[in-house]
Amino acid sequence: MGIAVEFNPDLALRDRAEFEAGRRQEAECLPVALKAGETYPFLKKEQRNYWLLGELPLLRTKGDAQLSRPLASIIITEATHFVVDGVVWTRGQFKVVEVFADDTIHFESYARVGERDN
């Protein structure tokens, strides 16, 4: 028996409509509006590890690895694992560095464009 842990190079949250329809908790979904400098909670099912020492992309997910392009650059400031009814969850906080409103490529894989050495 092993320990199931997922390493995530991004934070992928559900569309707000999932919360409004009662299918997801609010922290599992994107905030109503993203603002640079603001901090928001997040909640993910399963035990997940995130990089905490730099920026990573915030994505919208439909599930089953159906991901959007990056919506914003964020820094995860806190991530905690806990158990409810035998199910492991990860909750935390993320701070928005920049919200993207164009089609420019802002990340190459996990790295912010222009911020890593060749």
N, C-alpha and C positions, 0 to 999 in steps of 0.2 A: 504494500500500500504506500502510495506517495502523497505528497502534499501538492495539491493543485494550485498553482500560482500563475497568473497571467501578467506579463510585462507589456505595458502599453506605451508606445512612443507618442501618443496623442491622448486627448480627452474627447470621447465621442458621446454626446448626449442626444436624447430623443427630441423630436419636434415638440413644441409647447402644446400642440393639439392633443398629444397623448395624455397629458395631465388634465387638460380641459374636458376630455372625454371620460376621465376617471380610470384610465388604463395604467397610468404610471403615477408615482409620487412626484411632487413638484421638483425636488432636487435631482430627479433622474432626467429632467428635461431642460432645454435651453431657457434662459431667462426671457422675460418679455422683451427687454431691450438690453443690448450689451453696451457698456460705456467704458472707455479706457480709464484706468485708475480705480475702478470699482471692484469689489470682491463679492463673489457669489458662492453659494454652497453647491456641492455635487454629491450624487449617490449612485453607486454602481453595484450591481449584483456580482458576487464572487470576489475572491481575494486578488487584488490588482496592485501592481507596483508601478509607480510613475517616477520619472526623473524630476527631482525637486530643485536642481541647481541652475535652471535656465528656462528659456522659453520653449514652449511646445504648441502645436496647433490645436485649436478647438474645432471640432467637427460636429456635423449633424449626422446621426445614424438612423437607419430604418431597421437595423438588426441584420444579422447574417452577413456582416462585413460590407453592407451597402452604405458607403460613407460619402459625404459631401467633400468639396474642396474646403480648405481652411476658412473658417468664418472670422477667426481672430487669433492673435498670438496671446498666450496666457502663461502665467507662472503658477504652478500648484504650490500653495503655501502650507498645506496640511493634508495628510491622508491617514486615515485610521481604519483598521479592520475590526469588525465586530460580528457577532452571531445572533440571529433571531430565528427561533424555531428550527435550529439545525442548519440554517442557510448562512453562509458567510457573505458579508457585504463590505464595501469600501465606501467611506464617506470622507468628505474633505472640503476644502475651500480653494478657489482659484481666483487670481487677480488678473484682470484684462490689461494687457500692455498696449495692444492696438487692435482696433476693429477694421476688418478689410471690407472695402466697398467697391473693389474693382477686380479685374481679371488678371492682374499681375501675379506672377508666381512668387509667393512669400516664403515658402519652405521647399527644401530639397530633402525628401525623406523626413527625418526628424529635425534637421538643422535649419535655422532661419537663414534665408538667402543673404549672403554678404557677411555672415558672422563666423564662418569657419575658414581655416587655412586650406589651401589646395593641396 
